[in-house]
Amino acid sequence: MFPNKKVQTLTGKRVQVEMKGDKHMLEGKLESADDNLNLHLVETFEIIDGVKSRSLGSVVLRGNNIILLCPVGE
């Protein structure tokens, strides 16, 4: 299975995303993903040192800035 198809199966589920840069971590519900792995997250929180620090709401992430994407057990 191609990575973009696997990511699209996570639509509607909560995911954690590690971003390039200063170890940015986001957690939110995956609303949609395209073929370039650009993601739209809703109900998104920024995570700093393992703690949810602030609410960001709706966020669009560019695929080439994503290091890691993993589903969150509910």
PDB file with SEQRES, HELIX, SHEET and CRYST1 records, atoms N, CA, C and O in Angstrom:
SEQRES   1 A   74  MET PHE PRO ASN LYS LYS VAL GLN THR LEU THR GLY LYS          
SEQRES   2 A   74  ARG VAL GLN VAL GLU MET LYS GLY ASP LYS HIS MET LEU          
SEQRES   3 A   74  GLU GLY LYS LEU GLU SER ALA ASP ASP ASN LEU ASN LEU          
SEQRES   4 A   74  HIS LEU VAL GLU THR PHE GLU ILE ILE ASP GLY VAL LYS          
SEQRES   5 A   74  SER ARG SER LEU GLY SER VAL VAL LEU ARG GLY ASN ASN          
SEQRES   6 A   74  ILE ILE LEU LEU CYS PRO VAL GLY GLU                          
HELIX    1 AA1 PRO A    3  GLN A    8  1                                   6    
HELIX    2 AA2 GLY A   63  ASN A   65  5                                   3    
SHEET    1 AA1 5 VAL A  51  LEU A  61  0                                        
SHEET    2 AA1 5 LEU A  39  ILE A  48 -1                                        
SHEET    3 AA1 5 MET A  25  ALA A  33 -1                                        
SHEET    4 AA1 5 ARG A  14  MET A  19 -1                                        
SHEET    5 AA1 5 ILE A  66  PRO A  71 -1                                        
CRYST1    1.000    1.000    1.000  90.00  90.00  90.00 P 1           1          
ATOM      1  N   MET A   1       0.846  -1.181   0.000  1.00  0.00           N  
ATOM      2  CA  MET A   1       0.000   0.000   0.000  1.00  0.00           C  
ATOM      3  C   MET A   1       0.892   1.245   0.000  1.00  0.00           C  
ATOM      4  O   MET A   1       1.871   1.311   0.743  1.00  0.00           O  
ATOM      5  N   PHE A   2       0.551   2.225  -0.831  1.00  0.00           N  
ATOM      6  CA  PHE A   2       1.309   3.464  -0.901  1.00  0.00           C  
ATOM      7  C   PHE A   2       1.057   4.304   0.347  1.00  0.00           C  
ATOM      8  O   PHE A   2      -0.029   4.240   0.923  1.00  0.00           O  
ATOM      9  N   PRO A   3       2.050   5.095   0.772  1.00  0.00           N  
ATOM     10  CA  PRO A   3       1.890   5.891   2.004  1.00  0.00           C  
ATOM     11  C   PRO A   3       0.680   6.817   1.969  1.00  0.00           C  
ATOM     12  O   PRO A   3      -0.015   6.952   2.976  1.00  0.00           O  
ATOM     13  N   ASN A   4       0.413   7.458   0.833  1.00  0.00           N  
ATOM     14  CA  ASN A   4      -0.715   8.392   0.802  1.00  0.00           C  
ATOM     15  C   ASN A   4      -2.051   7.656   0.958  1.00  0.00           C  
ATOM     16  O   ASN A   4      -2.988   8.212   1.532  1.00  0.00           O  
ATOM     17  N   LYS A   5      -2.156   6.438   0.466  1.00  0.00           N  
ATOM     18  CA  LYS A   5      -3.388   5.653   0.650  1.00  0.00           C  
ATOM     19  C   LYS A   5      -3.544   5.238   2.112  1.00  0.00           C  
ATOM     20  O   LYS A   5      -4.655   5.240   2.641  1.00  0.00           O  
ATOM     21  N   LYS A   6      -2.441   4.884   2.763  1.00  0.00           N  
ATOM     22  CA  LYS A   6      -2.469   4.519   4.177  1.00  0.00           C  
ATOM     23  C   LYS A   6      -2.904   5.709   5.029  1.00  0.00           C  
ATOM     24  O   LYS A   6      -3.716   5.560   5.942  1.00  0.00           O  
ATOM     25  N   VAL A   7      -2.365   6.884   4.731  1.00  0.00           N  
ATOM     26  CA  VAL A   7      -2.730   8.092   5.477  1.00  0.00           C  
ATOM     27  C   VAL A   7      -4.209   8.406   5.274  1.00  0.00           C  
ATOM     28  O   VAL A   7      -4.888   8.800   6.222  1.00  0.00           O  
ATOM     29  N   GLN A   8      -4.714   8.241   4.063  1.00  0.00           N  
ATOM     30  CA  GLN A   8      -6.122   8.538   3.798  1.00  0.00           C  
ATOM     31  C   GLN A   8      -7.060   7.610   4.561  1.00  0.00           C  
ATOM     32  O   GLN A   8      -8.208   7.974   4.813  1.00  0.00           O  
ATOM     33  N   THR A   9      -6.594   6.409   4.936  1.00  0.00           N  
ATOM     34  CA  THR A   9      -7.426   5.512   5.747  1.00  0.00           C  
ATOM     35  C   THR A   9      -7.577   6.028   7.180  1.00  0.00           C  
ATOM     36  O   THR A   9      -8.453   5.568   7.912  1.00  0.00           O  
ATOM     37  N   LEU A  10      -6.735   6.977   7.584  1.00  0.00           N  
ATOM     38  CA  LEU A  10      -6.799   7.554   8.932  1.00  0.00           C  
ATOM     39  C   LEU A  10      -7.762   8.734   9.020  1.00  0.00           C  
ATOM     40  O   LEU A  10      -7.917   9.318  10.093  1.00  0.00           O  
ATOM     41  N   THR A  11      -8.406   9.092   7.921  1.00  0.00           N  
ATOM     42  CA  THR A  11      -9.346  10.211   7.909  1.00  0.00           C  
ATOM     43  C   THR A  11     -10.435   9.997   8.959  1.00  0.00           C  
ATOM     44  O   THR A  11     -11.035   8.925   9.040  1.00  0.00           O  
ATOM     45  N   GLY A  12     -10.677  11.028   9.756  1.00  0.00           N  
ATOM     46  CA  GLY A  12     -11.678  10.958  10.825  1.00  0.00           C  
ATOM     47  C   GLY A  12     -11.125  10.485  12.155  1.00  0.00           C  
ATOM     48  O   GLY A  12     -11.852  10.456  13.148  1.00  0.00           O  
ATOM     49  N   LYS A  13      -9.849  10.111  12.197  1.00  0.00           N  
ATOM     50  CA  LYS A  13      -9.223   9.626  13.429  1.00  0.00           C  
ATOM     51  C   LYS A  13      -8.223  10.655  13.951  1.00  0.00           C  
ATOM     52  O   LYS A  13      -7.758  11.520  13.209  1.00  0.00           O  
ATOM     53  N   ARG A  14      -7.900  10.545  15.242  1.00  0.00           N  
ATOM     54  CA  ARG A  14      -6.911  11.448  15.844  1.00  0.00           C  
ATOM     55  C   ARG A  14      -5.514  10.966  15.503  1.00  0.00           C  
ATOM     56  O   ARG A  14      -5.221   9.771  15.560  1.00  0.00           O  
ATOM     57  N   VAL A  15      -4.648  11.922  15.143  1.00  0.00           N  
ATOM     58  CA  VAL A  15      -3.265  11.619  14.780  1.00  0.00           C  
ATOM     59  C   VAL A  15      -2.327  12.620  15.452  1.00  0.00           C  
ATOM     60  O   VAL A  15      -2.720  13.735  15.793  1.00  0.00           O  
ATOM     61  N   GLN A  16      -1.081  12.192  15.630  1.00  0.00           N  
ATOM     62  CA  GLN A  16      -0.011  13.091  16.063  1.00  0.00           C  
ATOM     63  C   GLN A  16       0.932  13.273  14.890  1.00  0.00           C  
ATOM     64  O   GLN A  16       1.255  12.320  14.181  1.00  0.00           O  
ATOM     65  N   VAL A  17       1.371  14.512  14.694  1.00  0.00           N  
ATOM     66  CA  VAL A  17       2.242  14.849  13.575  1.00  0.00           C  
ATOM     67  C   VAL A  17       3.474  15.557  14.114  1.00  0.00           C  
ATOM     68  O   VAL A  17       3.360  16.559  14.821  1.00  0.00           O  
ATOM     69  N   GLU A  18       4.664  15.036  13.781  1.00  0.00           N  
ATOM     70  CA  GLU A  18       5.915  15.708  14.134  1.00  0.00           C  
ATOM     71  C   GLU A  18       6.345  16.525  12.935  1.00  0.00           C  
ATOM     72  O   GLU A  18       6.431  16.019  11.817  1.00  0.00           O  
ATOM     73  N   MET A  19       6.616  17.805  13.184  1.00  0.00           N  
ATOM     74  CA  MET A  19       6.967  18.741  12.118  1.00  0.00           C  
ATOM     75  C   MET A  19       8.465  19.034  12.136  1.00  0.00           C  
ATOM     76  O   MET A  19       9.128  18.885  13.163  1.00  0.00           O  
ATOM     77  N   LYS A  20       8.986  19.454  10.980  1.00  0.00           N  
ATOM     78  CA  LYS A  20      10.373  19.912  10.912  1.00  0.00           C  
ATOM     79  C   LYS A  20      10.528  21.147  11.786  1.00  0.00           C  
ATOM     80  O   LYS A  20       9.554  21.843  12.072  1.00  0.00           O  
ATOM     81  N   GLY A  21      11.738  21.410  12.201  1.00  0.00           N  
ATOM     82  CA  GLY A  21      11.997  22.611  12.990  1.00  0.00           C  
ATOM     83  C   GLY A  21      12.313  22.276  14.427  1.00  0.00           C  
ATOM     84  O   GLY A  21      13.021  21.311  14.713  1.00  0.00           O  
ATOM     85  N   ASP A  22      11.780  23.082  15.332  1.00  0.00           N  
ATOM     86  CA  ASP A  22      12.090  22.976  16.758  1.00  0.00           C  
ATOM     87  C   ASP A  22      11.274  21.899  17.457  1.00  0.00           C  
ATOM     88  O   ASP A  22      10.661  22.157  18.493  1.00  0.00           O  
ATOM     89  N   LYS A  23      11.263  20.690  16.893  1.00  0.00           N  
ATOM     90  CA  LYS A  23      10.547  19.562  17.497  1.00  0.00           C  
ATOM     91  C   LYS A  23       9.079  19.907  17.759  1.00  0.00           C  
ATOM     92  O   LYS A  23       8.549  19.627  18.835  1.00  0.00           O  
ATOM     93  N   HIS A  24       8.434  20.513  16.771  1.00  0.00           N  
ATOM     94  CA  HIS A  24       7.011  20.816  16.893  1.00  0.00           C  
ATOM     95  C   HIS A  24       6.207  19.532  16.752  1.00  0.00           C  
ATOM     96  O   HIS A  24       6.473  18.713  15.872  1.00  0.00           O  
ATOM     97  N   MET A  25       5.221  19.368  17.628  1.00  0.00           N  
ATOM     98  CA  MET A  25       4.344  18.211  17.599  1.00  0.00           C  
ATOM     99  C   MET A  25       2.917  18.734  17.663  1.00  0.00           C  
ATOM    100  O   MET A  25       2.598  19.593  18.485  1.00  0.00           O  
ATOM    101  N   LEU A  26       2.063  18.214  16.794  1.00  0.00           N  
ATOM    102  CA  LEU A  26       0.663  18.601  16.782  1.00  0.00           C  
ATOM    103  C   LEU A  26      -0.191  17.352  16.910  1.00  0.00           C  
ATOM    104  O   LEU A  26       0.192  16.271  16.461  1.00  0.00           O  
ATOM    105  N   GLU A  27      -1.358  17.513  17.530  1.00  0.00           N  
ATOM    106  CA  GLU A  27      -2.322  16.415  17.611  1.00  0.00           C  
ATOM    107  C   GLU A  27      -3.686  16.953  17.217  1.00  0.00           C  
ATOM    108  O   GLU A  27      -4.122  17.994  17.708  1.00  0.00           O  
ATOM    109  N   GLY A  28      -4.355  16.231  16.324  1.00  0.00           N  
ATOM    110  CA  GLY A  28      -5.677  16.663  15.897  1.00  0.00           C  
ATOM    111  C   GLY A  28      -6.390  15.563  15.143  1.00  0.00           C  
ATOM    112  O   GLY A  28      -5.837  14.490  14.901  1.00  0.00           O  
ATOM    113  N   LYS A  29      -7.628  15.849  14.774  1.00  0.00           N  
ATOM    114  CA  LYS A  29      -8.424  14.896  14.006  1.00  0.00           C  
ATOM    115  C   LYS A  29      -8.164  15.145  12.523  1.00  0.00           C  
ATOM    116  O   LYS A  29      -8.324  16.266  12.039  1.00  0.00           O  
ATOM    117  N   LEU A  30      -7.762  14.095  11.802  1.00  0.00           N  
ATOM    118  CA  LEU A  30      -7.441  14.212  10.385  1.00  0.00           C  
ATOM    119  C   LEU A  30      -8.725  14.375   9.587  1.00  0.00           C  
ATOM    120  O   LEU A  30      -9.553  13.466   9.525  1.00  0.00           O  
ATOM    121  N   GLU A  31      -8.880  15.537   8.982  1.00  0.00           N  
ATOM    122  CA  GLU A  31     -10.066  15.844   8.182  1.00  0.00           C  
ATOM    123  C   GLU A  31      -9.881  15.361   6.744  1.00  0.00           C  
ATOM    124  O   GLU A  31     -10.796  14.790   6.151  1.00  0.00           O  
ATOM    125  N   SER A  32      -8.678  15.598   6.184  1.00  0.00           N  
ATOM    126  CA  SER A  32      -8.408  15.156   4.810  1.00  0.00           C  
ATOM    127  C   SER A  32      -6.910  15.137   4.552  1.00  0.00           C  
ATOM    128  O   SER A  32      -6.130  15.767   5.267  1.00  0.00           O  
ATOM    129  N   ALA A  33      -6.521  14.392   3.501  1.00  0.00           N  
ATOM    130  CA  ALA A  33      -5.128  14.307   3.054  1.00  0.00           C  
ATOM    131  C   ALA A  33      -5.144  14.168   1.537  1.00  0.00           C  
ATOM    132  O   ALA A  33      -6.032  13.523   0.979  1.00  0.00           O  
ATOM    133  N   ASP A  34      -4.160  14.773   0.867  1.00  0.00           N  
ATOM    134  CA  ASP A  34      -4.095  14.657  -0.590  1.00  0.00           C  
ATOM    135  C   ASP A  34      -2.903  13.795  -0.999  1.00  0.00           C  
ATOM    136  O   ASP A  34      -2.229  13.215  -0.147  1.00  0.00           O  
ATOM    137  N   ASP A  35      -2.647  13.712  -2.304  1.00  0.00           N  
ATOM    138  CA  ASP A  35      -1.576  12.856  -2.824  1.00  0.00           C  
ATOM    139  C   ASP A  35      -0.185  13.329  -2.430  1.00  0.00           C  
ATOM    140  O   ASP A  35       0.754  12.532  -2.440  1.00  0.00           O  
ATOM    141  N   ASN A  36      -0.024  14.607  -2.082  1.00  0.00           N  
ATOM    142  CA  ASN A  36       1.271  15.147  -1.651  1.00  0.00           C  
ATOM    143  C   ASN A  36       1.426  15.073  -0.134  1.00  0.00           C  
ATOM    144  O   ASN A  36       2.382  15.614   0.421  1.00  0.00           O  
ATOM    145  N   LEU A  37       0.494  14.408   0.531  1.00  0.00           N  
ATOM    146  CA  LEU A  37       0.450  14.271   1.988  1.00  0.00           C  
ATOM    147  C   LEU A  37       0.283  15.612   2.704  1.00  0.00           C  
ATOM    148  O   LEU A  37       0.702  15.760   3.852  1.00  0.00           O  
ATOM    149  N   ASN A  38      -0.328  16.588   2.028  1.00  0.00           N  
ATOM    150  CA  ASN A  38      -0.776  17.785   2.715  1.00  0.00           C  
ATOM    151  C   ASN A  38      -1.961  17.364   3.573  1.00  0.00           C  
ATOM    152  O   ASN A  38      -2.836  16.629   3.115  1.00  0.00           O  
ATOM    153  N   LEU A  39      -1.988  17.834   4.825  1.00  0.00           N  
ATOM    154  CA  LEU A  39      -3.006  17.387   5.769  1.00  0.00           C  
ATOM    155  C   LEU A  39      -3.860  18.544   6.253  1.00  0.00           C  
ATOM    156  O   LEU A  39      -3.371  19.662   6.421  1.00  0.00           O  
ATOM    157  N   HIS A  40      -5.139  18.271   6.477  1.00  0.00           N  
ATOM    158  CA  HIS A  40      -6.028  19.222   7.128  1.00  0.00           C  
ATOM    159  C   HIS A  40      -6.460  18.590   8.446  1.00  0.00           C  
ATOM    160  O   HIS A  40      -7.129  17.557   8.457  1.00  0.00           O  
ATOM    161  N   LEU A  41      -6.072  19.220   9.563  1.00  0.00           N  
ATOM    162  CA  LEU A  41      -6.426  18.749  10.901  1.00  0.00           C  
ATOM    163  C   LEU A  41      -7.415  19.712  11.533  1.00  0.00           C  
ATOM    164  O   LEU A  41      -7.314  20.924  11.346  1.00  0.00           O  
ATOM    165  N   VAL A  42      -8.366  19.179  12.276  1.00  0.00           N  
ATOM    166  CA  VAL A  42      -9.296  20.005  13.056  1.00  0.00           C  
ATOM    167  C   VAL A  42      -9.157  19.606  14.518  1.00  0.00           C  
ATOM    168  O   VAL A  42      -8.615  18.548  14.837  1.00  0.00           O  
ATOM    169  N   GLU A  43      -9.656  20.469  15.407  1.00  0.00           N  
ATOM    170  CA  GLU A  43      -9.536  20.238  16.858  1.00  0.00           C  
ATOM    171  C   GLU A  43      -8.074  19.971  17.216  1.00  0.00           C  
ATOM    172  O   GLU A  43      -7.763  19.024  17.938  1.00  0.00           O  
ATOM    173  N   THR A  44      -7.189  20.813  16.705  1.00  0.00           N  
ATOM    174  CA  THR A  44      -5.741  20.601  16.807  1.00  0.00           C  
ATOM    175  C   THR A  44      -5.155  21.266  18.046  1.00  0.00           C  
ATOM    176  O   THR A  44      -5.550  22.369  18.423  1.00  0.00           O  
ATOM    177  N   PHE A  45      -4.195  20.566  18.676  1.00  0.00           N  
ATOM    178  CA  PHE A  45      -3.458  21.081  19.822  1.00  0.00           C  
ATOM    179  C   PHE A  45      -1.976  21.018  19.527  1.00  0.00           C  
ATOM    180  O   PHE A  45      -1.504  20.094  18.865  1.00  0.00           O  
ATOM    181  N   GLU A  46      -1.237  22.009  20.024  1.00  0.00           N  
ATOM    182  CA  GLU A  46       0.223  21.974  19.977  1.00  0.00           C  
ATOM    183  C   GLU A  46       0.697  21.223  21.222  1.00  0.00           C  
ATOM    184  O   GLU A  46       0.185  21.444  22.319  1.00  0.00           O  
ATOM    185  N   ILE A  47       1.671  20.342  21.045  1.00  0.00           N  
ATOM    186  CA  ILE A  47       2.202  19.556  22.164  1.00  0.00           C  
ATOM    187  C   ILE A  47       3.651  19.962  22.389  1.00  0.00           C  
ATOM    188  O   ILE A  47       4.481  19.880  21.483  1.00  0.00           O  
ATOM    189  N   ILE A  48       3.947  20.403  23.620  1.00  0.00           N  
ATOM    190  CA  ILE A  48       5.307  20.796  23.989  1.00  0.00           C  
ATOM    191  C   ILE A  48       5.711  19.962  25.204  1.00  0.00           C  
ATOM    192  O   ILE A  48       5.022  19.967  26.225  1.00  0.00           O  
ATOM    193  N   ASP A  49       6.822  19.251  25.090  1.00  0.00           N  
ATOM    194  CA  ASP A  49       7.317  18.379  26.162  1.00  0.00           C  
ATOM    195  C   ASP A  49       6.262  17.388  26.624  1.00  0.00           C  
ATOM    196  O   ASP A  49       6.150  17.111  27.818  1.00  0.00           O  
ATOM    197  N   GLY A  50       5.483  16.848  25.680  1.00  0.00           N  
ATOM    198  CA  GLY A  50       4.492  15.828  25.996  1.00  0.00           C  
ATOM    199  C   GLY A  50       3.204  16.347  26.599  1.00  0.00           C  
ATOM    200  O   GLY A  50       2.347  15.549  26.980  1.00  0.00           O  
ATOM    201  N   VAL A  51       3.036  17.672  26.701  1.00  0.00           N  
ATOM    202  CA  VAL A  51       1.850  18.263  27.311  1.00  0.00           C  
ATOM    203  C   VAL A  51       1.135  19.131  26.282  1.00  0.00           C  
ATOM    204  O   VAL A  51       1.770  19.919  25.580  1.00  0.00           O  
ATOM    205  N   LYS A  52      -0.198  18.986  26.191  1.00  0.00           N  
ATOM    206  CA  LYS A  52      -0.971  19.847  25.290  1.00  0.00           C  
ATOM    207  C   LYS A  52      -0.892  21.277  25.810  1.00  0.00           C  
ATOM    208  O   LYS A  52      -1.314  21.567  26.929  1.00  0.00           O  
ATOM    209  N   SER A  53      -0.337  22.182  24.970  1.00  0.00           N  
ATOM    210  CA  SER A  53      -0.104  23.527  25.477  1.00  0.00           C  
ATOM    211  C   SER A  53      -1.139  24.544  25.019  1.00  0.00           C  
ATOM    212  O   SER A  53      -1.540  25.402  25.806  1.00  0.00           O  
ATOM    213  N   ARG A  54      -1.585  24.471  23.757  1.00  0.00           N  
ATOM    214  CA  ARG A  54      -2.587  25.433  23.307  1.00  0.00           C  
ATOM    215  C   ARG A  54      -3.391  24.855  22.151  1.00  0.00           C  
ATOM    216  O   ARG A  54      -2.931  23.987  21.408  1.00  0.00           O  
ATOM    217  N   SER A  55      -4.606  25.368  22.030  1.00  0.00           N  
ATOM    218  CA  SER A  55      -5.502  24.927  20.973  1.00  0.00           C  
ATOM    219  C   SER A  55      -5.262  25.759  19.720  1.00  0.00           C  
ATOM    220  O   SER A  55      -5.158  26.984  19.795  1.00  0.00           O  
ATOM    221  N   LEU A  56      -5.173  25.092  18.561  1.00  0.00           N  
ATOM    222  CA  LEU A  56      -4.953  25.786  17.300  1.00  0.00           C  
ATOM    223  C   LEU A  56      -6.166  25.729  16.381  1.00  0.00           C  
ATOM    224  O   LEU A  56      -6.221  26.458  15.391  1.00  0.00           O  
ATOM    225  N   GLY A  57      -7.138  24.876  16.690  1.00  0.00           N  
ATOM    226  CA  GLY A  57      -8.336  24.765  15.863  1.00  0.00           C  
ATOM    227  C   GLY A  57      -8.059  24.026  14.567  1.00  0.00           C  
ATOM    228  O   GLY A  57      -7.533  22.913  14.577  1.00  0.00           O  
ATOM    229  N   SER A  58      -8.418  24.651  13.446  1.00  0.00           N  
ATOM    230  CA  SER A  58      -8.238  24.053  12.119  1.00  0.00           C  
ATOM    231  C   SER A  58      -6.866  24.432  11.561  1.00  0.00           C  
ATOM    232  O   SER A  58      -6.502  25.608  11.543  1.00  0.00           O  
ATOM    233  N   VAL A  59      -6.099  23.421  11.100  1.00  0.00           N  
ATOM    234  CA  VAL A  59      -4.730  23.644  10.629  1.00  0.00           C  
ATOM    235  C   VAL A  59      -4.522  22.889   9.320  1.00  0.00           C  
ATOM    236  O   VAL A  59      -4.976  21.754   9.173  1.00  0.00           O  
ATOM    237  N   VAL A  60      -3.833  23.521   8.368  1.00  0.00           N  
ATOM    238  CA  VAL A  60      -3.418  22.852   7.139  1.00  0.00           C  
ATOM    239  C   VAL A  60      -1.899  22.732   7.169  1.00  0.00           C  
ATOM    240  O   VAL A  60      -1.193  23.725   7.345  1.00  0.00           O  
ATOM    241  N   LEU A  61      -1.396  21.494   6.994  1.00  0.00           N  
ATOM    242  CA  LEU A  61       0.043  21.225   7.046  1.00  0.00           C  
ATOM    243  C   LEU A  61       0.538  20.828   5.662  1.00  0.00           C  
ATOM    244  O   LEU A  61      -0.070  19.998   4.985  1.00  0.00           O  
ATOM    245  N   ARG A  62       1.637  21.425   5.256  1.00  0.00           N  
ATOM    246  CA  ARG A  62       2.234  21.081   3.976  1.00  0.00           C  
ATOM    247  C   ARG A  62       3.019  19.777   4.131  1.00  0.00           C  
ATOM    248  O   ARG A  62       3.779  19.612   5.085  1.00  0.00           O  
ATOM    249  N   GLY A  63       2.832  18.869   3.203  1.00  0.00           N  
ATOM    250  CA  GLY A  63       3.391  17.527   3.301  1.00  0.00           C  
ATOM    251  C   GLY A  63       4.894  17.471   3.447  1.00  0.00           C  
ATOM    252  O   GLY A  63       5.407  16.590   4.137  1.00  0.00           O  
ATOM    253  N   ASN A  64       5.632  18.402   2.805  1.00  0.00           N  
ATOM    254  CA  ASN A  64       7.094  18.323   2.875  1.00  0.00           C  
ATOM    255  C   ASN A  64       7.652  18.828   4.204  1.00  0.00           C  
ATOM    256  O   ASN A  64       8.864  18.769   4.413  1.00  0.00           O  
ATOM    257  N   ASN A  65       6.802  19.322   5.108  1.00  0.00           N  
ATOM    258  CA  ASN A  65       7.243  19.749   6.439  1.00  0.00           C  
ATOM    259  C   ASN A  65       6.954  18.707   7.508  1.00  0.00           C  
ATOM    260  O   ASN A  65       7.231  18.932   8.686  1.00  0.00           O  
ATOM    261  N   ILE A  66       6.402  17.575   7.109  1.00  0.00           N  
ATOM    262  CA  ILE A  66       6.028  16.528   8.054  1.00  0.00           C  
ATOM    263  C   ILE A  66       7.139  15.485   8.139  1.00  0.00           C  
ATOM    264  O   ILE A  66       7.607  14.977   7.121  1.00  0.00           O  
ATOM    265  N   ILE A  67       7.554  15.173   9.371  1.00  0.00           N  
ATOM    266  CA  ILE A  67       8.555  14.140   9.595  1.00  0.00           C  
ATOM    267  C   ILE A  67       7.894  12.804   9.917  1.00  0.00           C  
ATOM    268  O   ILE A  67       8.280  11.768   9.377  1.00  0.00           O  
ATOM    269  N   LEU A  68       6.901  12.832  10.798  1.00  0.00           N  
ATOM    270  CA  LEU A  68       6.288  11.603  11.296  1.00  0.00           C  
ATOM    271  C   LEU A  68       4.801  11.817  11.510  1.00  0.00           C  
ATOM    272  O   LEU A  68       4.375  12.873  11.977  1.00  0.00           O  
ATOM    273  N   LEU A  69       4.026  10.818  11.168  1.00  0.00           N  
ATOM    274  CA  LEU A  69       2.581  10.838  11.379  1.00  0.00           C  
ATOM    275  C   LEU A  69       2.185   9.519  12.024  1.00  0.00           C  
ATOM    276  O   LEU A  69       2.497   8.454  11.492  1.00  0.00           O  
ATOM    277  N   CYS A  70       1.499   9.577  13.172  1.00  0.00           N  
ATOM    278  CA  CYS A  70       1.086   8.328  13.801  1.00  0.00           C  
ATOM    279  C   CYS A  70      -0.308   8.488  14.407  1.00  0.00           C  
ATOM    280  O   CYS A  70      -0.640   9.544  14.944  1.00  0.00           O  
ATOM    281  N   PRO A  71      -1.127   7.423  14.316  1.00  0.00           N  
ATOM    282  CA  PRO A  71      -2.465   7.470  14.914  1.00  0.00           C  
ATOM    283  C   PRO A  71      -2.373   7.462  16.438  1.00  0.00           C  
ATOM    284  O   PRO A  71      -1.432   6.921  17.019  1.00  0.00           O  
ATOM    285  N   VAL A  72      -3.368   8.075  17.067  1.00  0.00           N  
ATOM    286  CA  VAL A  72      -3.433   8.141  18.528  1.00  0.00           C  
ATOM    287  C   VAL A  72      -4.531   7.202  18.988  1.00  0.00           C  
ATOM    288  O   VAL A  72      -5.662   7.287  18.509  1.00  0.00           O  
ATOM    289  N   GLY A  73      -4.211   6.308  19.909  1.00  0.00           N  
ATOM    290  CA  GLY A  73      -5.221   5.409  20.483  1.00  0.00           C  
ATOM    291  C   GLY A  73      -6.205   6.194  21.321  1.00  0.00           C  
ATOM    292  O   GLY A  73      -5.815   7.047  22.118  1.00  0.00           O  
ATOM    293  N   GLU A  74      -7.478   5.907  21.141  1.00  0.00           N  
ATOM    294  CA  GLU A  74      -8.500   6.659  21.878  1.00  0.00           C  
ATOM    295  C   GLU A  74      -8.946   5.887  23.092  1.00  0.00           C  
ATOM    296  O   GLU A  74      -9.803   6.356  23.841  1.00  0.00           O  
TER     297      GLU A  74                                                      
END                                                                             
